[in-house]
Amino acid sequence: MDENRSKRKEWVKNAAIVFLIILLLLTFFSNTIQNYSLPEVATQYVESGSITAKIRGMGVVESGDPYNVKIKEVREVASVEVKVGDKVEAGQVLCTLTEADSQQLDQAKTDLEQKQQALETAQFNFEKQLLTGNYEVSIMQNAGDTGTVSGYLSQIYSAKNEMEAAQTKVDEWNTVIANIDMQLAYNPYSADVSKETKAVNEAQAELNVIENDLTGARNWLTSLDAQIEQEKAAISVSSGDASRLNNLLSQRLTANQNVIGLESRQRSAEQNLKNAQAALDAKKGTADLDNTLNQQKAFAQLSLGNAQAYFELKKTAYDDLIKNIGDTYALSELTDAIANAQKDMEEAQAKVDKLTSDAMGGEITAPISGLITSINVKSGVETPSDGIVFTMQPEGKGYTMSFSVTNQQATRVSVGDPAELVNAWRNDDIQVTLASIKPDPNNPGQNKLLTFDVTGESVIAGQSLNVTVGSKSANYDYLVPNSAIREDSNGKFILVITSKSSPIGTRYFASRVDVEVLASDDTKSAVSGAVESYMYVITTSTKPVEAGKQVRLANN
C-alpha cells in the first residue's frame, strides 16, 4: 500500500517538472515563434539624390475652336446624312427635315388665335356694359380718356373742400344758437332775485361746512404724520411696535384720501358759489335781455337754414362727381382691356409673320468646311430645344488637351517642349506640343495647368491621350524605391519601420506616412511629406502589411 502511494507521488512530481520545463521553453522562445508568424519585410533607407524624370499625364482632346451648327426652329428630322469624323465642305447637306411647320410656328399660330379671342371678349364686355349701365352721355363719349379721369379728380378735390367749408358754417350757426339758448335759460324774466339769492346763501353755507371739515381732516393728518415719525424712531432703537406703525400708516392713507376728497368738494362748492353769484348778477341786469337774445336766435336760425341748404347743394355736387368718376373708371378699365388685347394680338401676328418669313427649308447644310465632331439629331426625332444640331471642327483649326501638375513639376518643363505619346502606336501621326503653363483654376496656389497643342490626321475630339513631357535632371532630399509607393482612397503613402523595446526583445511595426510624389524614373520616386532621411521604408513583404501591424525584418 505504501509502495503504491510512493509511486503515485513520484509520478505527480515528474509531471510537474515536465510542465515547468515546457512553460520555460515557451516563455524563452515565444518571441521567436511569434516572429515566424509575422510578415517578413524588406526595407531600404530613405536617401537623397537626383532624378531625371518626365512628367506623365492624361488629357482629353478638345477642339481648339469648335463651331456649333444651330437652327432657330424645332423640326422633326427625316434623315441624317453624315456621321462623326466625316469631313464636309461648306454647303454640304448634313440632314433633311420633314415637310411641316416648326414647333415654334405652330405655337405662335395657337397664341395668335388665343389673342384674337381675348380681343373679341374684351370688345363684347365693353358693349355689354354700355347697354346695361346707367351712364351720362358725356361719360360714354369720353370712355377711355385718361384726361377725363384726372379732370374729375381735380373737380372732386375742389367740391370736397367746398362741402367741408359749408359744413363748417352749419356747425358754427348751431353753436351760436346753442349759446343763445344757454343765455336764455339764465335770463331774468323779472326783478325777483329771491331764488338766486337763496341759491347763493346755500352755496356759501355748503362751502363753509366743507372748509371746516377740511381743516379738521388736515389737522388729523398732521397728527398721524407726527405719530408715524415717533413710531419709526422707536422701531430704529428696537422699542417700537411694527403692527402699530402699520396701523398708523393705514389710518394716514384713509385720512389723506379724505383730505383729497374734501379738497375736491371744496373746489366744486366754490364753483357752485361762483355760478350762483353769476346767475344772481345776471338776473339783476336789464330785464329786456330776453328780447335781444330772441332776436339774435331768430337771425341765427335763418342763417342756419341757409347754410344747411348750401351744404346740401355742395354735397349733391360732390356725390355726382364721385359717381361720374366711378363710371369713368369702370369704362376706362374695359377700354384699357380692349387696347391691351389689341396690342397682344398685333404682337402675336408679328411673331407669326416673322417665323413664317424666317422658316427654313427642308435641309440643313454645313456653313463651313471642317470635321464633324458631334451629332445631336436622329432620324424621326425633333431637333434639340437649344438649336445645336451639329458640332464641327473648322478646317485649319487645331486641337488642345490639358492636365494639372504640381508647381514643382511645372518648373521642369517649358513652353514649346514636345510631348511623347505613351502606348499610342495607332496614333503615330499625332504631334503634341506644350503651348502654355498657367495656374490651375481648381488649385491655383499648388498646381499648374499644362495645355498642349495637338495635331495629326487621326486626331478626334473626345479621345484620351497619355503623354510624357520634360527630361530635366533635378536633386531631391527624399528618394524611395517605386515599390515602396502605395495608394488607397486617401491618397499615396509609404510604410516605414518603427521599433519598440520589450523585456524579450525589440518589436518592429509598420507606420503610415502620407506623401506626394514629386517625380519618378524607372526605379525610384522623389517624395515630400513627414519623411526623414534616417527612416527605413518597406519595399516588399511576404504577406500583406497594414499600418500599425507588427512585422519582422528580413535580416532578423
C-alpha positions as CSV (number, residue, x, y, z in Angstrom):
1,M,0.0,0.0,0.0
2,D,2.8,2.4,0.9
3,E,4.6,1.4,-2.2
4,N,1.7,2.4,-4.5
5,R,1.3,5.7,-2.7
6,S,5.0,6.4,-3.2
7,K,4.8,5.6,-6.9
8,R,1.9,8.0,-7.3
9,K,3.8,10.8,-5.6
10,E,6.7,10.1,-7.9
11,W,4.5,10.4,-11.0
12,V,3.0,13.7,-9.9
13,K,6.4,15.2,-9.2
14,N,7.7,14.1,-12.7
15,A,4.6,15.6,-14.4
16,A,5.1,18.9,-12.6
17,I,8.8,19.0,-13.6
18,V,7.8,18.4,-17.3
19,F,5.1,21.1,-17.2
20,L,7.6,23.7,-15.8
21,I,10.2,22.8,-18.4
22,I,7.6,23.3,-21.2
23,L,6.5,26.6,-19.7
24,L,10.1,27.8,-19.5
25,L,10.7,26.8,-23.2
26,L,7.5,28.6,-24.3
27,T,8.5,31.7,-22.3
28,F,12.0,31.9,-23.8
29,F,11.1,31.1,-27.4
30,S,7.7,32.8,-27.6
31,N,9.3,35.8,-29.4
32,T,10.9,33.5,-31.9
33,I,7.7,31.6,-32.5
34,Q,5.7,34.8,-32.9
35,N,8.3,36.2,-35.3
36,Y,7.8,33.3,-37.7
37,S,4.1,34.1,-37.9
38,L,4.6,37.8,-38.7
39,P,5.1,39.2,-42.3
40,E,8.7,39.4,-43.3
41,V,9.5,42.8,-44.9
42,A,12.4,44.1,-46.9
43,T,13.4,47.7,-46.1
44,Q,15.6,50.4,-47.5
45,Y,16.8,53.7,-46.2
46,V,15.3,57.0,-47.5
47,E,18.1,58.7,-49.4
48,S,18.7,61.9,-51.3
49,G,19.8,62.1,-54.9
50,S,18.8,63.2,-58.4
51,I,16.1,62.0,-60.8
52,T,15.9,62.6,-64.5
53,A,12.1,62.3,-64.7
54,K,9.5,63.1,-67.3
55,I,6.1,64.4,-66.2
56,R,3.3,62.0,-67.0
57,G,-0.3,63.0,-67.6
58,M,-3.5,62.2,-69.4
59,G,-5.9,64.6,-71.1
60,V,-9.0,64.6,-73.3
61,V,-8.6,66.1,-76.7
62,E,-10.8,69.1,-77.3
63,S,-11.5,71.3,-80.3
64,G,-9.4,74.4,-80.3
65,D,-12.3,76.5,-81.8
66,P,-15.5,74.3,-82.1
67,Y,-18.3,75.5,-84.4
68,N,-21.9,74.8,-83.5
69,V,-24.3,74.4,-86.3
70,K,-27.6,75.9,-84.9
71,I,-31.2,76.3,-86.2
72,K,-33.9,78.5,-84.8
73,E,-36.8,76.1,-85.2
74,V,-37.7,72.8,-83.6
75,R,-38.4,70.4,-86.5
76,E,-38.6,66.7,-87.0
77,V,-35.5,65.1,-88.7
78,A,-36.2,63.0,-91.7
79,S,-32.6,61.7,-92.2
80,V,-29.0,62.3,-91.1
81,E,-26.5,62.4,-94.0
82,V,-23.2,62.4,-92.1
83,K,-21.5,60.7,-89.2
84,V,-18.9,61.7,-86.6
85,G,-15.5,62.0,-88.1
86,D,-16.7,62.9,-91.6
87,K,-15.0,65.8,-93.4
88,V,-17.6,68.0,-95.1
89,E,-17.4,71.1,-97.4
90,A,-19.3,74.3,-96.9
91,G,-22.9,73.9,-98.3
92,Q,-22.9,70.1,-98.0
93,V,-26.2,68.7,-96.7
94,L,-25.9,67.5,-93.1
95,C,-29.5,66.3,-92.6
96,T,-33.0,66.7,-94.0
97,L,-36.2,67.8,-92.2
98,T,-39.8,66.7,-92.6
99,E,-42.3,69.0,-94.5
100,A,-44.1,70.6,-91.6
101,D,-44.3,73.9,-89.7
102,S,-41.8,74.2,-86.9
103,Q,-42.9,73.8,-83.3
104,Q,-42.4,77.5,-82.7
105,L,-44.5,78.5,-85.7
106,D,-47.3,76.1,-84.6
107,Q,-47.2,77.6,-81.1
108,A,-47.2,81.1,-82.4
109,K,-50.3,80.5,-84.5
110,T,-52.1,79.0,-81.5
111,D,-51.1,82.1,-79.4
112,L,-52.5,84.3,-82.2
113,E,-55.8,82.6,-82.1
114,Q,-56.0,82.9,-78.3
115,K,-55.1,86.7,-78.5
116,Q,-57.9,87.2,-81.2
117,Q,-60.4,85.5,-78.9
118,A,-59.3,87.7,-76.0
119,L,-59.8,90.9,-78.1
120,E,-63.3,89.8,-79.1
121,T,-64.2,89.1,-75.4
122,A,-62.9,92.5,-74.3
123,Q,-65.0,94.3,-77.0
124,F,-68.1,92.3,-76.0
125,N,-67.7,93.2,-72.3
126,F,-67.4,96.9,-73.2
127,E,-70.5,96.9,-75.4
128,K,-72.5,94.9,-72.7
129,Q,-71.5,97.4,-70.0
130,L,-72.7,100.4,-72.2
131,L,-76.1,98.8,-72.8
132,T,-76.7,97.7,-69.1
133,G,-75.1,100.6,-67.2
134,N,-76.8,103.9,-66.5
135,Y,-74.2,106.4,-67.8
136,E,-74.3,110.0,-68.7
137,V,-73.8,110.7,-72.4
138,S,-70.6,112.7,-71.7
139,I,-69.1,109.8,-69.8
140,M,-69.9,107.4,-72.6
141,Q,-68.3,109.7,-75.1
142,N,-65.1,110.1,-73.1
143,A,-64.7,106.5,-72.1
144,G,-61.1,105.6,-72.1
145,D,-59.9,109.2,-71.9
146,T,-57.4,109.4,-69.1
147,G,-57.7,113.2,-69.2
148,T,-61.3,112.9,-68.1
149,V,-60.3,110.9,-65.1
150,S,-57.7,113.4,-64.0
151,G,-60.2,116.2,-64.6
152,Y,-62.8,114.6,-62.4
153,L,-60.1,114.1,-59.6
154,S,-59.4,117.9,-59.7
155,Q,-63.2,118.7,-59.5
156,I,-63.8,116.2,-56.7
157,Y,-61.0,117.8,-54.7
158,S,-62.5,121.3,-55.1
159,A,-66.0,120.0,-54.4
160,K,-64.9,118.3,-51.2
161,N,-63.3,121.4,-49.9
162,E,-66.5,123.5,-50.7
163,M,-68.7,120.8,-49.0
164,E,-66.5,120.8,-45.9
165,A,-66.5,124.6,-45.7
166,A,-70.3,124.6,-45.9
167,Q,-70.5,122.0,-43.1
168,T,-68.2,124.3,-41.0
169,K,-70.7,127.1,-41.5
170,V,-73.6,124.9,-40.4
171,D,-71.7,123.9,-37.3
172,E,-70.9,127.5,-36.5
173,W,-74.5,128.6,-36.6
174,N,-75.6,125.6,-34.5
175,T,-73.0,126.7,-31.9
176,V,-74.4,130.3,-31.9
177,I,-77.9,129.0,-31.3
178,A,-76.8,126.7,-28.5
179,N,-75.1,129.6,-26.8
180,I,-78.2,131.8,-27.1
181,D,-80.3,129.0,-25.6
182,M,-77.9,128.8,-22.7
183,Q,-78.2,132.5,-22.1
184,L,-82.0,132.4,-22.3
185,A,-82.0,129.6,-19.7
186,Y,-80.4,132.0,-17.1
187,N,-82.0,135.2,-18.4
188,P,-84.0,137.2,-15.7
189,Y,-87.7,137.4,-16.8
190,S,-88.5,139.7,-13.6
191,A,-86.8,141.7,-11.0
192,D,-87.4,139.0,-8.3
193,V,-84.0,137.7,-7.2
194,S,-85.0,135.8,-4.1
195,K,-84.5,132.4,-5.7
196,E,-81.0,133.3,-6.9
197,T,-80.1,135.0,-3.5
198,K,-81.2,131.8,-1.7
199,A,-79.0,129.7,-4.1
200,V,-76.0,132.0,-3.2
201,N,-76.6,131.6,0.5
202,E,-77.0,127.9,0.3
203,A,-73.8,127.6,-1.8
204,Q,-71.9,129.7,0.8
205,A,-73.2,127.7,3.7
206,E,-72.2,124.4,2.0
207,L,-68.7,125.8,1.3
208,N,-68.3,126.8,4.9
209,V,-69.2,123.3,6.2
210,I,-66.7,121.7,3.7
211,E,-63.9,124.2,4.7
212,N,-64.4,123.4,8.4
213,D,-64.3,119.6,7.7
214,L,-61.2,120.1,5.6
215,T,-59.4,122.0,8.4
216,G,-60.2,119.1,10.9
217,A,-59.1,116.5,8.4
218,R,-55.8,118.3,7.7
219,N,-55.1,118.6,11.5
220,W,-55.7,114.8,11.9
221,L,-53.4,114.1,9.0
222,T,-50.7,116.2,10.6
223,S,-51.2,114.4,13.9
224,L,-50.9,111.0,12.2
225,D,-47.6,112.1,10.5
226,A,-46.2,113.0,13.9
227,Q,-47.2,109.7,15.4
228,I,-45.7,107.8,12.5
229,E,-42.4,109.6,12.8
230,Q,-42.3,108.8,16.5
231,E,-43.0,105.1,15.9
232,K,-40.3,104.9,13.2
233,A,-37.8,106.4,15.7
234,A,-38.9,103.9,18.3
235,I,-38.5,101.0,15.9
236,S,-35.0,102.1,15.0
237,V,-33.9,101.6,18.6
238,S,-35.8,98.3,18.9
239,S,-38.5,99.6,21.2
240,G,-41.3,100.2,18.8
241,D,-44.2,98.2,17.6
242,A,-44.3,97.3,13.9
243,S,-48.0,96.5,13.9
244,R,-48.8,99.9,15.5
245,L,-46.8,101.5,12.7
246,N,-48.7,99.6,10.0
247,N,-52.0,100.6,11.6
248,L,-50.9,104.3,11.7
249,L,-49.9,104.1,8.0
250,S,-53.2,102.6,7.1
251,Q,-55.0,105.4,9.0
252,R,-52.9,108.0,7.3
253,L,-53.8,106.6,3.9
254,T,-57.5,106.9,4.8
255,A,-57.0,110.4,6.2
256,N,-55.1,111.5,3.1
257,Q,-57.9,110.2,0.8
258,N,-60.4,112.0,3.0
259,V,-58.4,115.3,2.6
260,I,-58.3,114.8,-1.2
261,G,-62.0,114.2,-1.3
262,L,-62.8,117.3,0.8
263,E,-60.5,119.4,-1.4
264,S,-62.3,118.2,-4.5
265,R,-65.7,119.0,-2.9
266,Q,-64.3,122.4,-1.8
267,R,-63.4,123.3,-5.4
268,S,-66.8,122.1,-6.6
269,A,-68.6,124.1,-3.9
270,E,-66.5,127.2,-4.8
271,Q,-67.5,126.8,-8.4
272,N,-71.2,126.3,-7.4
273,L,-71.0,129.5,-5.4
274,K,-69.4,131.3,-8.3
275,N,-72.1,130.1,-10.7
276,A,-74.9,131.1,-8.2
277,Q,-73.4,134.5,-7.8
278,A,-73.1,134.9,-11.6
279,A,-76.8,133.9,-12.0
280,L,-77.8,136.4,-9.4
281,D,-75.7,139.2,-11.0
282,A,-77.2,138.3,-14.4
283,K,-80.7,138.5,-13.1
284,K,-80.1,141.8,-11.5
285,G,-79.2,143.2,-15.0
286,T,-81.6,144.6,-17.6
287,A,-85.0,142.9,-17.9
288,D,-85.0,143.4,-21.7
289,L,-82.1,140.9,-22.3
290,D,-84.5,138.1,-23.3
291,N,-85.9,140.2,-26.2
292,T,-82.4,140.9,-27.6
293,L,-81.5,137.2,-27.3
294,N,-84.7,136.0,-29.0
295,Q,-84.0,138.4,-31.9
296,Q,-80.4,137.1,-32.2
297,K,-81.7,133.5,-32.1
298,A,-84.2,134.2,-34.9
299,F,-81.4,135.6,-37.1
300,A,-79.2,132.6,-36.3
301,Q,-81.9,130.1,-37.2
302,L,-82.5,131.9,-40.5
303,S,-78.7,131.8,-41.2
304,L,-78.6,128.1,-40.2
305,G,-81.3,127.2,-42.7
306,N,-79.4,129.0,-45.5
307,A,-76.2,127.3,-44.5
308,Q,-77.8,123.8,-44.5
309,A,-79.3,124.4,-47.9
310,Y,-75.9,125.5,-49.3
311,F,-74.3,122.4,-47.7
312,E,-76.9,120.0,-49.3
313,L,-76.2,121.7,-52.7
314,K,-72.4,121.1,-52.4
315,K,-72.9,117.6,-51.1
316,T,-75.1,116.7,-54.1
317,A,-72.4,118.1,-56.5
318,Y,-69.8,116.1,-54.7
319,D,-71.8,112.8,-54.8
320,D,-72.5,113.3,-58.5
321,L,-68.7,113.7,-59.2
322,I,-68.0,110.6,-57.2
323,K,-70.5,108.6,-59.3
324,N,-69.2,110.0,-62.6
325,I,-65.5,109.2,-61.8
326,G,-66.6,105.7,-60.7
327,D,-68.4,105.2,-64.0
328,T,-65.4,106.6,-65.9
329,Y,-63.0,104.2,-64.2
330,A,-65.3,101.3,-64.9
331,L,-65.5,102.1,-68.6
332,S,-61.8,103.0,-68.7
333,E,-60.8,99.6,-67.4
334,L,-62.9,98.0,-70.2
335,T,-61.4,100.2,-72.9
336,D,-57.9,99.5,-71.5
337,A,-58.6,95.8,-71.7
338,I,-59.5,96.3,-75.4
339,A,-56.3,98.3,-76.0
340,N,-54.1,95.7,-74.3
341,A,-55.8,92.8,-76.1
342,Q,-55.3,94.6,-79.4
343,K,-51.6,95.2,-78.7
344,D,-51.2,91.5,-77.7
345,M,-52.9,90.3,-80.9
346,E,-50.7,92.6,-83.0
347,E,-47.5,91.3,-81.3
348,A,-48.7,87.7,-81.8
349,Q,-49.4,88.4,-85.5
350,A,-46.0,90.0,-85.9
351,K,-44.4,86.9,-84.4
352,V,-46.3,84.6,-86.8
353,D,-45.3,86.8,-89.8
354,K,-41.6,86.7,-88.7
355,L,-41.4,83.0,-88.1
356,T,-43.2,82.4,-91.5
357,S,-40.7,84.6,-93.3
358,D,-37.7,83.1,-91.5
359,A,-38.9,79.5,-91.9
360,M,-36.1,77.3,-93.3
361,G,-36.4,74.8,-96.0
362,G,-36.1,71.0,-95.7
363,E,-32.3,70.8,-95.5
364,I,-29.6,71.8,-93.0
365,T,-26.3,72.4,-94.7
366,A,-22.7,72.9,-93.4
367,P,-22.0,76.7,-93.1
368,I,-18.2,76.0,-93.1
369,S,-15.8,73.3,-94.2
370,G,-14.4,71.0,-91.5
371,L,-14.8,67.8,-89.5
372,I,-18.0,66.6,-87.8
373,T,-17.1,66.1,-84.1
374,S,-20.6,65.6,-82.7
375,I,-24.2,64.9,-83.9
376,N,-27.2,65.9,-81.8
377,V,-30.0,64.7,-84.0
378,K,-31.6,61.4,-85.0
379,S,-34.0,60.4,-87.8
380,G,-37.6,60.6,-86.7
381,V,-36.8,62.8,-83.7
382,E,-37.2,66.6,-83.2
383,T,-34.2,68.8,-83.2
384,P,-33.0,69.8,-79.7
385,S,-34.5,72.8,-78.0
386,D,-31.2,74.7,-77.8
387,G,-30.9,74.5,-81.6
388,I,-27.4,72.9,-81.7
389,V,-27.7,70.1,-84.2
390,F,-24.1,69.5,-85.2
391,T,-20.6,70.5,-83.8
392,M,-17.7,70.9,-86.2
393,Q,-14.0,71.3,-86.1
394,P,-13.3,74.1,-88.6
395,E,-10.8,73.3,-91.3
396,G,-7.4,74.6,-90.4
397,K,-8.1,74.9,-86.7
398,G,-6.2,72.8,-84.2
399,Y,-7.0,70.7,-81.1
400,T,-5.9,71.1,-77.5
401,M,-5.6,69.0,-74.4
402,S,-4.6,69.8,-70.8
403,F,-3.9,68.3,-67.4
404,S,-2.8,69.5,-63.9
405,V,0.7,69.1,-62.3
406,T,2.3,70.4,-59.1
407,N,4.2,73.7,-59.1
408,Q,7.5,71.9,-58.7
409,Q,6.8,69.6,-61.6
410,A,5.9,72.6,-63.8
411,T,9.4,74.1,-63.2
412,R,10.9,71.2,-65.2
413,V,9.1,72.0,-68.5
414,S,9.0,74.9,-70.8
415,V,6.5,76.2,-73.4
416,G,7.4,74.6,-76.7
417,D,8.6,71.2,-75.2
418,P,7.4,68.3,-77.3
419,A,5.5,65.5,-75.6
420,E,5.6,61.8,-76.3
421,L,2.6,59.6,-76.6
422,V,2.5,56.6,-74.2
423,N,1.4,53.3,-75.8
424,A,-0.1,55.1,-78.8
425,W,1.3,53.1,-81.8
426,R,-2.0,53.5,-83.6
427,N,-1.7,57.3,-83.4
428,D,1.9,57.7,-84.5
429,D,1.0,60.7,-86.7
430,I,-0.1,62.8,-83.7
431,Q,2.2,65.5,-82.5
432,V,1.7,67.1,-79.0
433,T,3.5,70.3,-78.0
434,L,3.3,72.2,-74.7
435,A,1.5,75.5,-75.5
436,S,1.0,77.2,-72.1
437,I,1.7,76.9,-68.4
438,K,-0.9,78.7,-66.2
439,P,-2.2,78.4,-62.6
440,D,-4.8,75.6,-62.3
441,P,-8.2,77.3,-61.6
442,N,-9.2,74.5,-59.3
443,N,-6.0,74.8,-57.1
444,P,-4.2,78.0,-58.2
445,G,-1.8,78.0,-55.2
446,Q,-0.4,74.5,-55.5
447,N,-0.9,73.4,-59.2
448,K,-0.3,74.5,-62.7
449,L,-2.3,73.6,-65.8
450,L,-0.3,72.4,-68.8
451,T,-2.1,73.0,-72.1
452,F,-0.9,71.3,-75.3
453,D,-1.5,71.8,-79.0
454,V,-2.4,68.5,-80.7
455,T,-2.1,68.0,-84.5
456,G,-2.4,65.0,-86.8
457,E,-4.7,63.3,-89.2
458,S,-6.0,60.8,-86.7
459,V,-6.9,63.4,-84.0
460,I,-10.5,63.2,-82.9
461,A,-12.2,65.5,-80.3
462,G,-13.0,63.5,-77.2
463,Q,-10.2,60.9,-77.4
464,S,-7.9,60.5,-74.3
465,L,-4.1,60.7,-74.7
466,N,-1.4,59.6,-72.2
467,V,1.8,61.6,-72.7
468,T,5.2,62.3,-71.1
469,V,7.0,65.6,-71.3
470,G,10.2,67.1,-70.0
471,S,13.6,65.4,-69.3
472,K,15.5,67.8,-66.9
473,S,17.5,66.3,-64.0
474,A,16.8,67.6,-60.5
475,N,18.1,66.9,-57.0
476,Y,15.7,65.8,-54.2
477,D,16.1,65.3,-50.4
478,Y,14.0,62.2,-50.1
479,L,14.1,59.3,-52.6
480,V,12.3,55.9,-52.1
481,P,12.0,52.8,-54.4
482,N,9.0,52.8,-56.6
483,S,7.9,49.6,-54.9
484,A,7.6,51.5,-51.6
485,I,4.9,53.8,-53.0
486,R,1.4,52.6,-52.0
487,E,-2.0,54.2,-52.7
488,D,-5.6,54.0,-51.4
489,S,-8.7,56.2,-51.3
490,N,-7.0,58.7,-49.1
491,G,-4.0,59.2,-51.5
492,K,-0.4,58.0,-51.8
493,F,1.7,56.9,-48.8
494,I,4.7,54.8,-47.7
495,L,5.1,52.4,-44.8
496,V,8.1,53.0,-42.5
497,I,9.6,50.9,-39.7
498,T,9.2,52.0,-36.1
499,S,10.6,50.0,-33.1
500,K,9.5,49.4,-29.6
501,S,11.7,47.7,-26.9
502,S,10.3,45.0,-24.6
503,P,11.8,42.6,-22.0
504,I,12.1,39.8,-24.5
505,G,13.5,41.9,-27.4
506,T,12.8,44.7,-29.9
507,R,9.5,44.7,-31.8
508,Y,9.0,46.3,-35.2
509,F,5.9,47.9,-36.6
510,A,4.7,49.4,-39.9
511,S,3.7,53.0,-39.7
512,R,1.9,55.0,-42.5
513,V,3.4,58.3,-43.8
514,D,1.3,60.2,-46.4
515,V,3.4,61.5,-49.2
516,E,3.2,63.4,-52.5
517,V,5.2,62.0,-55.4
518,L,7.2,64.9,-57.0
519,A,9.0,63.0,-59.7
520,S,9.7,59.4,-60.8
521,D,12.0,57.4,-63.0
522,D,12.0,53.7,-63.7
523,T,13.3,52.7,-60.2
524,K,12.7,55.4,-57.7
525,S,10.5,58.4,-56.8
526,A,11.0,61.7,-55.1
527,V,8.5,62.3,-52.3
528,S,7.5,65.1,-49.9
529,G,5.7,64.8,-46.6
530,A,6.6,63.8,-43.0
531,V,9.7,61.9,-44.2
532,E,13.2,61.9,-42.7
533,S,16.4,60.5,-44.2
534,Y,17.0,58.0,-41.3
535,M,13.7,56.2,-41.9
536,Y,13.5,52.6,-43.1
537,V,10.8,52.3,-45.8
538,I,9.2,48.9,-46.5
539,T,9.7,47.9,-50.2
540,T,8.4,44.3,-50.2
541,S,6.8,41.8,-47.8
542,T,5.9,38.1,-47.6
543,K,2.3,38.9,-46.6
544,P,0.0,42.0,-46.8
545,V,1.1,44.6,-44.4
546,E,-1.2,47.2,-42.8
547,A,-0.2,50.4,-40.9
548,G,0.1,49.7,-37.1
549,K,0.7,46.0,-37.5
550,Q,3.8,44.2,-36.2
551,V,6.3,42.9,-38.8
552,R,9.7,41.1,-38.8
553,L,12.7,42.4,-40.7
554,A,14.2,40.2,-43.4
555,N,17.6,40.2,-41.7
556,N,16.2,39.2,-38.3
